[in-house]
């Protein structure tokens, strides 16, 4: 019995030493969306910094499809050895579970949470030639013409779609949702005046706003955005409970050794707060969060419940 316990102790010690030495092989950061978006940018910004800090290669692998759930499912099934992480938006973790039937993972149980990386408010924008100069103008139009004013989004169940839905619920109005296959085509039609309005991520449209091609009416943060200091918050514009942030986060397959999880969190938080990386983010309106796994878990529970209510109230489907 003593020999068995001794062998077990040695095995655990070896496991602990291995965890402390992490990473011992290249690490893959899976992004469940195509290259070029906000989530992909986060992964590619931190990968080289993680490599520098930890002396190992960090690779970004885009596994897009099914609103991010294909990549999330891949990571859920990966070995929890610190070789695979998921860099994701909020969609696969707090929205898709309420919209997609037969999902291959449980968003609240199948991942070890590392950190919320960045967040950014959405912003209500209209084309520069729009007659609407304020949120009050938009609400008045919606009330006068229920279900007529068009709101573009990057797709059914996206953050911009659900923000519009929440806006209608909070103001007792209704607009017409126009889903696109991604943010880029939605913004293109918004610029061309083919759609009337959209709640876009600040970082996706700040350049068009500054260039005078889009008019920003309100941001959905709890405070004004540093990159749009003259644009009021939704609360300042008279709409309560419309504080919405789009966010990116990092998770791992469930069962990551505690020492690896701790080391990964510390390294990723340091990479996110690296001055060059932070400047890259803040210039376009992304705010670095880099919180703890415990804070992330509480936040995920809150977001999960919130969007469940919005989706059920709005009878939203992905069909």
URPE-V654972 format. One record per residue. RES is the residue in one small letter. SS is DSSP state (h for helix, s for strand, l for the rest). OMEGA is omega in whole degrees, -180 to 180 (none if undefined). NEAR is the number of other ideal C-beta (glycine too) atoms within 12 Angstrom. Layout:
res = [RES & RES]
ss = [SS & SS]
omega = [OMEGA & OMEGA]
near = [NEAR & NEAR]
This chain:
res = [x & x & x & x & x & x & x & x & x & x & x & x & x & x & x & x & x & x & x & x & x & x & x & x & x & x & x & x & x & x & x & x & x & x & x & x & x & x & x & x & x & x & x & x & x & x & x & x & x & x & x & x & x & x & x & x & x & x & x & x & x & x & x & x & x & x & x & x & x & x & x & x & x & x & x & x & x & x & x & x & x & x & x & x & x & x & x & x & x & x & x & x & x & x & x & x & x & x & x & x & x & x & x & x & x & x & x & x & x & x & x & x & x & x & x & x & x & x & x & x & x & x & x & x & x & x & x & x & x & x & x & x & x & x & x & x & x & x & x & x & x & x & x & x & x & x & x & x & x & x & x & x & x & x & x & x & x & x & x & x & x & x & x & x & x & x & x & x & x & x & x & x & x & x & x & x & x & x & x & x & x & x & x & x & x & x & x & x & x & x & x & x & x & x & x & x & x & x & x & x & x & x & x & x & x & x & x & x & x & x & x & x & x & x & x & x & x & x & x & x & x & x & x & x & x & x & x & x & x & x & x & x & x & x & x & x & x & x & x & x & x & x & x & x & x & x & x & x & x & x & x & x & x & x & x & x & x & x & x & x & x & x & x & x & x & x & x & x & x & x & x & x & x & x & x & x & x & x & x & x & x & x & x & x & x & x & x & x & x & x & x & x & x & x & x & x & x & x & x & x & x & x & x & x & x & x & x & x & x & x & x & x & x & x & x & x & x & x & x]
ss = [l & h & h & h & h & h & h & h & h & h & h & h & h & h & h & h & h & h & h & h & l & l & l & l & l & l & s & s & s & s & s & l & l & l & l & l & l & h & h & h & h & h & h & h & h & h & h & h & h & h & h & h & h & h & l & l & l & s & s & s & s & s & l & l & l & h & h & h & h & h & h & h & h & h & h & h & h & l & l & l & l & l & l & s & s & s & s & s & s & l & h & h & h & h & h & h & h & h & l & l & l & l & l & l & l & l & l & l & l & l & s & s & s & s & s & s & s & s & s & s & s & s & s & s & s & s & s & l & l & l & l & l & l & l & h & h & h & h & h & h & h & h & h & h & l & l & l & l & l & s & s & s & s & l & l & l & l & l & h & h & h & h & h & h & h & h & h & h & h & h & h & l & l & l & l & s & s & s & s & l & l & l & h & h & h & h & h & h & h & h & h & l & l & l & l & l & s & s & s & s & s & h & h & h & h & h & h & h & h & h & l & l & l & s & s & s & s & s & s & l & l & l & l & l & l & h & h & h & l & l & l & l & s & l & l & l & l & l & l & l & l & l & l & l & s & s & s & s & s & s & s & s & s & l & l & l & l & h & h & h & h & h & h & h & h & h & h & h & h & h & h & h & l & l & h & h & h & h & h & h & h & h & l & l & l & l & s & s & l & l & l & l & h & h & h & h & h & h & h & h & h & h & h & h & h & h & h & h & h & h & h & h & h & l & l & l & l & l & l]
omega = [179 & 180 & 179 & 179 & 178 & 178 & 179 & 180 & 178 & 180 & 179 & 178 & 179 & 178 & 178 & 179 & 178 & -180 & 180 & -178 & -179 & -3 & 180 & 176 & -179 & -178 & -180 & 173 & -179 & 175 & -173 & -180 & 179 & 176 & 172 & -180 & -177 & -178 & 177 & -180 & 179 & 180 & -177 & 178 & -175 & -176 & -179 & 179 & 176 & 178 & 179 & -174 & -171 & 175 & 178 & -179 & 173 & -175 & 175 & -179 & 180 & 177 & -173 & 174 & 175 & 179 & 176 & -174 & 177 & 178 & 179 & 178 & 178 & -179 & 178 & -177 & -179 & 178 & 180 & -175 & 180 & 180 & -177 & 175 & 176 & 172 & -168 & 169 & 177 & -174 & -178 & -175 & -175 & -178 & -177 & -180 & -179 & -174 & -173 & 179 & 176 & 178 & -175 & 178 & 174 & -173 & -178 & -173 & -169 & -180 & 167 & -177 & 179 & -180 & 164 & -173 & -177 & 173 & 176 & 176 & 169 & -180 & 176 & -178 & 174 & 177 & -178 & -178 & -179 & 176 & -176 & -178 & -176 & 175 & 179 & 178 & -179 & -180 & 179 & 179 & 179 & -180 & 179 & -177 & -176 & 175 & -176 & -176 & -174 & 178 & -180 & 173 & 180 & 177 & 177 & 179 & 179 & 179 & -179 & 175 & -176 & 175 & 176 & 179 & 178 & 177 & 178 & -180 & -177 & -178 & -180 & -179 & 175 & 175 & 180 & -180 & 178 & -178 & 175 & 177 & -180 & -178 & -176 & 179 & 177 & 180 & 179 & 180 & 175 & 178 & -179 & 178 & 178 & 174 & -170 & -173 & 176 & 169 & -177 & 172 & -178 & -176 & -178 & -173 & -175 & 179 & 178 & 177 & -179 & 179 & 179 & -179 & 176 & 177 & 179 & -177 & 179 & 173 & -175 & 178 & 176 & 174 & -180 & 179 & 179 & -179 & 177 & -172 & -178 & -178 & -177 & 171 & 177 & 179 & 178 & 180 & 174 & -180 & -180 & 173 & 175 & 176 & -177 & 174 & 166 & -177 & 175 & -177 & -180 & 178 & 180 & 174 & -179 & 177 & 178 & 177 & -177 & -179 & 178 & -180 & -180 & -179 & 179 & 179 & -178 & -179 & -178 & 176 & 178 & 179 & 180 & -179 & 174 & -175 & -179 & 179 & -179 & 178 & 178 & -179 & -173 & 179 & -178 & 174 & 176 & 180 & 178 & 179 & 177 & -178 & -177 & 176 & -180 & 177 & 178 & -178 & 179 & -180 & 180 & 178 & -180 & -179 & -180 & -180 & -177 & -176 & 173 & -180 & -180 & -178 & 180 & 179 & -179 & -178 & -176 & 174 & 178 & -180 & none]
near = [7 & 8 & 9 & 10 & 11 & 12 & 13 & 14 & 14 & 14 & 14 & 16 & 15 & 15 & 19 & 19 & 16 & 20 & 24 & 18 & 19 & 33 & 32 & 19 & 19 & 20 & 37 & 32 & 45 & 39 & 42 & 41 & 39 & 23 & 18 & 18 & 32 & 45 & 47 & 29 & 32 & 45 & 43 & 28 & 36 & 44 & 35 & 22 & 27 & 41 & 21 & 18 & 25 & 28 & 16 & 24 & 19 & 35 & 24 & 34 & 29 & 28 & 33 & 28 & 20 & 27 & 35 & 46 & 36 & 30 & 41 & 46 & 30 & 30 & 40 & 34 & 21 & 31 & 19 & 26 & 26 & 40 & 28 & 39 & 49 & 49 & 50 & 52 & 47 & 45 & 45 & 49 & 46 & 41 & 42 & 41 & 33 & 34 & 33 & 28 & 13 & 11 & 27 & 21 & 32 & 18 & 38 & 26 & 20 & 28 & 37 & 36 & 37 & 45 & 42 & 42 & 44 & 44 & 39 & 45 & 43 & 49 & 48 & 51 & 45 & 37 & 30 & 22 & 16 & 27 & 17 & 26 & 18 & 24 & 36 & 22 & 23 & 38 & 31 & 19 & 30 & 30 & 19 & 14 & 17 & 17 & 16 & 17 & 34 & 30 & 41 & 44 & 40 & 44 & 32 & 30 & 37 & 46 & 48 & 48 & 42 & 45 & 49 & 46 & 38 & 34 & 43 & 32 & 26 & 27 & 30 & 12 & 29 & 25 & 35 & 24 & 34 & 28 & 31 & 27 & 21 & 26 & 36 & 23 & 21 & 36 & 33 & 25 & 28 & 41 & 30 & 18 & 20 & 18 & 33 & 34 & 47 & 49 & 49 & 50 & 47 & 47 & 40 & 41 & 46 & 32 & 22 & 30 & 36 & 22 & 13 & 14 & 23 & 39 & 35 & 46 & 40 & 42 & 45 & 45 & 35 & 19 & 19 & 24 & 34 & 22 & 29 & 35 & 18 & 18 & 34 & 27 & 32 & 38 & 22 & 23 & 28 & 21 & 32 & 17 & 20 & 37 & 26 & 43 & 38 & 47 & 41 & 48 & 48 & 46 & 47 & 43 & 32 & 24 & 20 & 33 & 29 & 20 & 23 & 36 & 33 & 25 & 30 & 40 & 36 & 23 & 34 & 48 & 32 & 23 & 39 & 41 & 27 & 24 & 14 & 17 & 32 & 26 & 15 & 25 & 33 & 25 & 21 & 29 & 37 & 38 & 33 & 31 & 29 & 34 & 28 & 20 & 29 & 18 & 20 & 36 & 25 & 17 & 26 & 34 & 20 & 22 & 34 & 27 & 19 & 29 & 35 & 23 & 20 & 32 & 29 & 17 & 17 & 27 & 13 & 31 & 17 & 23 & 10]
